[in-house]
């Protein structure tokens, strides 16, 4: 089955374009607490989305699910959750959780009124995943590679994929029957770690969902809706065509891709470390290397 696709936007017109070409989830991002400090050395975009954006997009979507990422669990979380549910959120994502207690408080506050996603992006979350997966209210897990690699003190966001961390987490989710996904992807054929390699890892590990990165279609940079529509139509078709070829891939081919991903990530890490010693590093961020913000 093709991967379920997620795209981040607070623009209703862009949301409708994405919906039309088959993007299953439109993602409004309200997370701001602590994000600037965590990702200060990355080419990351700080969200300026609001609850009003949730309300505006909820009014126009007819097929795609409206996902809202709230802030990490904090004193105001209950009020924030009530606000986004009232605005029309159909799924709420909790980022940066570190304990089973935070997850339990979040899930009980939502109380199955809408669906939920646990965004696993800390080493503490990875270490307590077994306990979290015992929670009967859990719907799904998404593994966020940007903050996860930072939490482990790694150099490149795809190191957790190459070093087996992601695979271990995926196996735990799979064993409990909890749907999962990880990271994001750029356009087919782009990135020093090509999107095709990443998609094959999704299929090998049983992932069912992925984020379409900022570089897949940077709507704010492109500007006009006709071009945005063309980019989405062409690139979604290319992605789906590539996925269709994976139906005949055997286990040996998947294992070879795993080996190549590990080798390529190691090479990218060494390149980043070399560039960090001179001014060139400013021109080679994680975003430019991988083509993803997942």
Buried (B, 14 or more C-beta within 10 A) or exposed (E): EEBBBBBBBBBBEBBBBBBBBBBBBBBBBBBEBBBEEBBEEBEBBEBEBEBEBBBBBBEBBEEBBBBBBBBBBEEEBBEBBEBBBEBBBBBBBBBBBBBBEBBBBBBEBBEEEBBBBBBBBBBBBBEBBEEBBEBEEBBBBBBBBBBBBBBBEBBBBBBBBBBEBBBEBBBBBBEBEBBBBBBBBBBBEBBBBBBBBBBBBBBBBEBBBBBBBBBBBEBEEBEEBEEBBBBBBEBBEBBBEBBEEBEEBEEEEBEEBBEBBBEBBBEBBEBBEEBEEEEEBEEBBBBEBBBBBB
